[in-house]
Amino acid sequence: MELIDFIATAVIAALIGFLAQAILGFSTKNYLMIFIVGFVGVLLGRWAVKSLGLPVIADISVFGSEPIPIVWSIGGALALAFGVSYALRGKGRGRGKRKKR
């Protein structure tokens, strides 16, 4: 993978991560988290197409790089964003020991 391919994949991954969090209604200001969700979604999408033999519904190939299956990448990013939102949902709100009155 050349540098330009990695940059193109990173930009698409960031957009997919942002879209997945927007669909779920989960908002975080941590842009690194959005990028990671999108990048893992792209990896899961590529894995699903190659390993499971799922059909490619829509894909993007930038500068002749390996195609990114958009639909399956968004699905992988949605799954990961759901897990992240569930893990961070109750943070700081009554978790742990409660004080006795």
C-alpha atoms as one frame of an Amber mdcrd trajectory, in Angstrom:
protein
   0.000   0.000   0.000   1.484   3.295  -1.071   1.223   6.504   0.908  -1.457
   8.023  -1.321  -3.537   4.842  -0.998  -3.251   4.984   2.781  -4.249   8.659
   2.861  -7.258   8.015   0.618  -8.304   5.057   2.749  -7.883   7.143   5.911
 -10.101   9.933   4.568 -12.800   7.479   3.500 -12.512   5.685   6.856 -12.996
   8.954   8.743 -16.120   9.703   6.700 -17.472   6.194   7.314 -16.811   6.521
  11.057 -18.559   9.881  11.179 -21.515   8.487   9.218 -21.813   5.439  11.485
 -21.856   7.571  14.628 -24.369   9.953  13.045 -26.696   7.064  12.147 -26.584
   5.785  15.735 -27.033   9.244  17.200 -23.841   8.749  19.187 -21.818  11.930
  19.277 -18.243  12.170  20.429 -15.871  15.045  19.957 -12.943  12.643  19.921
 -11.941  12.644  16.256  -9.395   9.887  16.816 -12.237   7.639  18.001 -14.249
   8.490  14.860 -11.243   7.618  12.679 -10.624   4.336  14.504 -14.284   3.321
  14.205 -14.208   4.060  10.468 -10.858   2.376   9.862 -11.885  -0.789  11.687
 -15.172  -0.656   9.769 -13.231  -0.577   6.487 -11.125  -3.536   7.620 -14.248
  -5.461   8.666 -15.925  -4.644   5.358 -12.950  -5.888   3.332 -12.735  -9.001
   5.492 -16.457  -9.727   5.070 -16.243  -9.497   1.288 -13.102 -11.633   1.015
 -13.679 -14.246   3.698 -17.442 -14.604   3.825 -17.980 -14.127   0.104 -20.529
 -11.355   0.526 -21.465  -9.509  -2.652 -19.998  -6.061  -3.212 -22.951  -3.673
  -3.302 -21.050  -0.395  -3.638 -17.320   0.164  -3.616 -14.863   3.011  -4.042
 -11.409   2.672  -5.519  -9.223   5.771  -5.262  -6.064   6.068  -7.381  -6.277
   2.412  -8.386  -6.040   1.175  -4.795  -7.835  -1.837  -3.368 -11.601  -1.183
  -3.523 -13.381  -0.286  -0.294 -16.812  -1.943   0.032 -18.858   0.984   1.331
 -21.996  -0.840   2.510 -20.134  -3.548   4.433 -17.675  -0.989   5.833 -20.551
   1.103   7.173 -22.044  -2.065   8.674 -18.769  -2.898  10.424 -18.406   0.668
  11.639 -21.995   0.640  12.929 -21.305  -2.521  14.925 -18.155  -1.040  16.431
 -19.761   2.364  17.094 -22.657   0.612  18.843 -20.193  -1.232  21.083 -18.310
   1.972  21.864 -21.502   3.916  22.615 -22.750   1.102  24.854 -19.440   0.993
  26.730 -19.352   4.764  27.240 -23.082   5.228  27.850 -23.220   4.973  31.619
 -19.770   6.311  32.365 -19.884   8.653  35.335 -23.595   8.303  36.036 -24.142
   6.180  39.079 -21.848   3.337  38.208 -20.119   1.812  41.118 -20.988   1.938
  44.782 -23.929   3.981  45.961 -23.840   5.941  49.163 -26.184   4.842  51.938
 -28.529   7.427  53.333
